[in-house]
Amino acid sequence: MNNANSLTMKKLLFLLFFSNLGVAKSTLDAIEIRLVNGEIGKPENNGTFYSPVQSNDAGLNAILQNYNISYYGQHINHIYPPYHDRYIEIWCQNCLADQLNQLRIDLGAYSSVIERVRSYEPHGAFNDCLYSQIATASLGVPVGINNGIIVTNDDGLNQIFQNYNVFYYAQYAPYSTNESLLRTYGIACNCNSDLLKTALDNYTSVISYTEIVTGSYLLKNPSFDESGTIVYPNPFSDHFSIDTKKTVMQYSISDISGKVLVTSNLKQEIDIQSEKLSTGTYLLELQFDHNQKSIYKLVKK
């Protein structure tokens, strides 16, 4: 082999080597855990990025310290109230596939503190709950519970709930003055909510629409409390509405990487800019009085 061919072959091998590294190594992977008790294993730093991640449990910290964890924060506002503060999102920066798998194994084995472990995308949605809006206020309402499964006044809906182990079904905003919100229910199941969503979306005689639940995230602010805020419709086409009991001081929309696209203290300005957004996924940050903040996943269709 002459020198020219030898040099060409070395270049090809070099490119293949680093291409394979790129496939094997992921920039950012996320894991979601559900704590047995929301007070044990919660973040001590309220989700600060790229600082030493710490929970309030020494055993969990020992696991986290073995991996390149860049974020450990609460994913709050689950539909089912007892789960409200028990979900944690963990980001593993530049973890190899085998490292990420071992992290899942280590977390799952720590069953005294961690009840459930699953892989998912950063800022992803909960996969065991959703919003559902009934078509009329009188059909599809809960009337009781049987063997842990919700019973409504509609047989077809009851069969779906039975199939997908729906254990929670309640009006999401019972005190709202908005008629459509009064027909909106929060649902939690022992199932994959994507499959439940498909079944409900196909039951058009009773269900008008369903929506995934993204929840929100505790930021580095110890005075943060639940905002009681609903953003709808989501996904949206041109504009979205915000139903909240609090005063919104500032609105910000970022792309999924965190780059801020628009910031304003006027909802009208956000409406103008959101209409110009391309189809895709965004993060909506609402800043309330007393510097309280909440972040929502926002989808433009």
C-alpha positions in Angstrom: 0.0 0.0 0.0 1.5 3.4 -1.0 1.8 6.3 1.4 -1.2 8.1 -0.1 -3.5 5.2 0.3 -2.2 4.5 3.8 -2.9 8.1 4.8 -6.4 7.9 3.4 -7.2 4.7 5.3 -6.0 6.2 8.5 -8.3 9.2 8.0 -11.2 6.9 7.4 -10.5 4.9 10.5 -10.1 8.1 12.6 -13.5 9.4 11.4 -15.2 6.0 12.0 -13.7 5.9 15.5 -15.1 9.3 16.5 -18.4 8.7 14.7 -18.9 5.6 16.8 -18.1 7.6 19.9 -20.8 10.1 19.0 -23.3 7.3 18.6 -22.4 5.7 21.9 -22.4 8.9 24.0 -25.5 10.9 24.6 -25.2 14.6 25.5 -28.1 14.5 28.0 -30.3 11.8 29.3 -33.0 12.0 31.9 -34.4 9.7 34.5 -37.6 10.2 36.5 -38.0 8.7 40.0 -41.0 8.6 42.3 -40.1 8.8 46.0 -41.8 6.7 48.6 -42.1 9.7 50.8 -41.9 13.3 49.3 -39.9 14.4 52.4 -37.1 11.8 52.0 -34.9 12.2 49.0 -36.1 15.7 47.9 -33.5 18.2 46.5 -31.6 20.3 49.0 -30.8 23.0 46.3 -34.3 23.2 44.6 -32.9 22.1 41.2 -29.8 24.2 40.7 -28.1 23.2 37.5 -24.4 22.1 37.5 -23.9 22.5 41.2 -23.1 19.6 43.5 -26.5 17.8 43.4 -27.7 16.9 46.8 -30.8 15.3 48.2 -31.6 15.2 51.9 -30.9 11.5 52.0 -27.3 10.2 52.4 -27.9 6.9 50.7 -29.4 8.5 47.6 -26.5 11.0 47.5 -24.0 8.1 47.5 -25.7 6.8 44.4 -25.8 10.2 42.6 -22.1 10.9 43.4 -21.1 7.9 41.2 -22.5 9.5 38.1 -22.2 12.8 36.2 -25.5 14.2 37.4 -26.0 17.8 36.3 -29.6 18.3 37.6 -31.7 16.9 40.4 -35.0 18.7 40.8 -38.6 18.2 41.8 -41.2 17.7 39.0 -44.3 18.9 40.7 -48.1 19.3 40.1 -48.9 15.7 39.3 -52.7 15.3 38.9 -53.0 12.9 41.9 -52.5 15.0 45.0 -50.5 12.4 47.0 -47.9 12.3 44.2 -47.6 16.1 44.0 -44.1 16.4 45.4 -42.8 12.8 45.0 -41.5 13.0 41.4 -37.8 13.9 40.8 -36.1 14.6 37.4 -32.5 13.6 37.1 -30.2 14.6 34.3 -27.1 12.6 33.5 -24.7 14.7 31.4 -22.8 12.8 28.8 -23.6 9.4 30.3 -22.8 6.4 28.2 -25.6 3.9 27.6 -24.3 1.3 30.1 -23.7 4.0 32.7 -27.3 5.2 32.4 -28.6 1.7 32.6 -26.6 1.1 35.7 -27.9 4.3 37.3 -31.4 3.1 36.7 -30.5 -0.2 38.3 -28.9 1.4 41.3 -31.9 3.8 41.8 -34.4 1.0 41.5 -32.6 -1.1 44.1 -32.9 1.7 46.6 -36.5 0.7 47.2 -36.7 2.1 50.8 -36.6 5.6 49.3 -37.4 5.2 45.6 -40.7 3.7 44.5 -40.4 3.9 40.8 -37.8 4.6 38.1 -38.2 5.3 34.4 -36.3 6.9 31.5 -37.7 9.9 29.8 -36.8 13.1 28.0 -35.7 16.2 29.9 -38.7 18.3 30.8 -40.9 15.5 29.8 -44.5 14.8 30.7 -45.8 12.5 33.4 -46.8 9.1 31.9 -49.4 8.0 34.4 -51.9 10.9 34.3 -53.6 13.3 31.9 -56.3 15.9 31.6 -59.6 15.0 30.0 -62.6 17.2 29.1 -66.0 15.6 28.9 -68.3 16.9 26.1 -71.2 17.7 28.4 -71.4 18.5 32.1 -73.8 15.6 32.8 -72.2 12.6 31.1 -69.0 11.0 32.3 -69.0 12.3 35.8 -67.7 10.2 38.7 -70.3 8.4 40.9 -68.1 6.2 43.0 -65.3 3.7 43.2 -65.2 -0.1 42.9 -62.2 -2.2 43.8 -60.0 0.8 43.5 -61.3 1.7 40.0 -63.3 4.9 39.4 -66.9 4.4 38.4 -68.8 7.1 36.3 -72.4 7.4 35.0 -71.3 6.2 31.6 -70.7 2.5 30.9 -68.3 3.0 28.0 -66.1 5.3 30.1 -66.3 2.8 32.9 -64.9 0.0 30.6 -62.0 2.2 29.6 -61.2 3.1 33.2 -61.4 -0.7 34.0 -59.0 -1.5 31.2 -56.4 1.1 32.2 -56.7 0.9 36.0 -57.9 4.5 36.5 -57.8 5.1 40.3 -58.3 8.9 40.3 -60.7 11.1 38.4 -61.7 14.6 39.7 -62.5 18.0 38.4 -59.3 19.9 38.0 -60.6 23.4 38.6 -63.9 22.9 40.5 -64.1 26.6 41.5 -63.4 28.1 38.1 -65.9 30.3 36.4 -64.8 29.0 33.0 -67.4 26.5 31.8 -64.9 24.4 29.7 -62.6 24.1 32.7 -65.5 22.9 34.8 -65.8 20.0 32.4 -62.0 19.2 32.6 -61.0 16.3 34.9 -57.6 15.1 36.1 -57.0 11.4 35.6 -54.4 9.2 37.2 -53.9 5.5 36.4 -51.7 2.5 37.0 -51.0 2.4 33.2 -49.2 4.1 30.4 -51.2 7.3 29.9 -50.3 7.5 26.2 -52.4 4.3 25.7 -55.2 5.7 27.9 -55.2 8.9 26.0 -55.7 7.0 22.7 -58.6 5.1 24.1 -60.3 8.3 25.4 -59.6 10.3 22.2 -61.4 7.6 20.3 -64.4 7.8 22.7 -65.7 11.0 21.1 -69.3 10.6 22.2 -68.3 11.4 25.8 -64.7 12.9 25.6 -64.1 16.1 23.7 -60.3 16.2 24.2 -57.4 14.9 26.3 -54.1 16.5 27.1 -50.8 15.3 28.6 -49.6 16.7 31.9 -46.2 18.3 31.9 -46.3 19.6 35.5 -43.8 22.3 36.6 -40.4 22.5 38.2 -39.2 23.9 41.5 -36.4 26.4 40.9 -33.8 27.7 43.3 -36.3 29.7 45.4 -37.1 28.3 48.9 -40.3 30.5 49.0 -41.8 28.7 46.0 -45.3 27.4 46.5 -47.9 25.8 44.2 -49.2 28.4 41.7 -52.6 26.6 41.0 -52.1 27.6 37.3 -53.6 25.9 34.1 -52.2 26.6 30.7 -54.6 25.6 27.9 -55.0 24.5 25.1 -51.7 22.7 25.0 -50.8 21.9 22.3 -52.0 25.3 20.9 -52.3 26.6 17.3 -52.0 30.4 17.6 -52.7 31.5 21.2 -52.9 29.9 24.6 -54.8 31.0 27.8 -53.6 31.0 31.4 -56.0 30.4 34.3 -54.4 31.3 37.6 -55.3 32.8 41.0 -52.0 34.6 41.2 -50.7 37.8 39.5 -48.3 37.1 36.7 -45.5 39.7 36.7 -43.6 38.4 33.7 -44.0 35.9 30.9 -41.0 34.2 29.1 -40.9 31.6 26.3 -37.7 29.7 25.6 -36.8 26.9 23.2 -36.2 23.4 24.6 -32.5 24.2 25.0 -33.3 27.1 27.4 -32.6 30.0 24.9 -35.0 32.8 25.8 -37.1 33.8 22.7 -39.4 36.4 24.2 -40.0 38.0 27.5 -42.7 40.5 28.5 -44.9 41.6 31.3 -47.8 41.8 29.0 -49.8 38.7 27.9 -50.9 40.6 24.7 -47.2 40.8 23.6 -46.7 37.1 24.4 -49.8 36.3 22.2 -48.4 38.3 19.3 -45.0 36.5 19.5 -46.4 33.0 20.2 -48.4 33.3 16.9 -45.1 33.7 15.1 -43.5 30.6 16.7 -42.7 27.6 14.5 -44.2 24.2 15.2 -42.4 22.6 18.1 -41.8 22.4 21.9 -41.1 25.3 24.1 -40.8 26.2 27.8 -43.2 28.8 29.3 -41.9 30.5 32.5 -44.3 32.5 34.6 -43.0 34.7 37.3 -45.5 35.6 40.0 -45.2 38.1 42.8 -42.7 37.5 45.6 -40.4 36.1 42.8 -42.2 32.8 42.6 -41.8 31.0 39.3 -43.3 28.0 37.5 -42.2 26.4 34.2 -44.5 24.6 31.8 -43.9 22.6 28.6 -45.7 24.3 25.8 -46.3 22.7 22.4 -47.1 24.7 19.2 -48.9 22.6 16.6 
